[in-house]
Amino acid sequence: MHTSPHPTNQLFPLPGHVTPGRPLILVSGCLLGEAVRYDGGDKSLGPLREVLQGELQLRSVCPEVYAGMGTPRPPVQWVELASGERQLLQVDNPDISAREQLQAGCRNWCDNWQGEAPMAALLKARSPSCGNGTTPLLNEAGKQQGTMDGAFVQQLKRRWPQLWIVDESAVETEADALWLCRLLQWRQWQGATDVLLPSLLALTGEERRAWWRKQMASLAPPQ
Ligand code: SF4
């Protein structure tokens, strides 16, 4: 039986007859402190990583490394050409495109996945690969004209349309991280695939606790 080493149960208590599972979640490797960014650095979540590790199964992934782009590597950005085509061009040398390489890597990673499907993904915002609707899209003059899904997120949505995808803004505090863990555990035992995660993440502290109490009250103990 899994016993929680973190104070999730004080913030979001569970009835005695409920044991939380450990949902499987994909996490950008750089958020887990791995030195895989284009500049050889990371974007570690710091101590929050341990909160997540205590409640979930974390599967690290860096799609750009998987695609063979190397670390460090030249930074790239999405550019919409005058023709309407979207290209992934090197920032310092826009004659070089990494689109085919990255797209193929992301597609292969998703298609080669085996075993239990992940329930969620916690991915780095604004990345050309990992951004979920937050990746900058520039025009040929270098001006941002919108945002889009990164190459990896596009493939994740194709492979698992029900996947919950969040970025690091969802886990800015320990309470946020615990809330995300509990929502994933709740989704796992309820099979609640049609619930919109953003509306739950947007709840404030007391609203979260009230929502949680209501859900727990509806869980009848076994006869
Ligand atoms: S591709 Fe994703 S995991 Fe890899 S460094 Fe960029 S944001 Fe992090």
Boltz pocket constraint, residues with backbone or C-beta under 6 A from the ligand:
constraints:
  - pocket:
      binder: B
      contacts: [[A, 27], [A, 28], [A, 29], [A, 30], [A, 31], [A, 36], [A, 37], [A, 38], [A, 61], [A, 62], [A, 63], [A, 64], [A, 65], [A, 124], [A, 127], [A, 129], [A, 130]]
      max_distance: 6.0
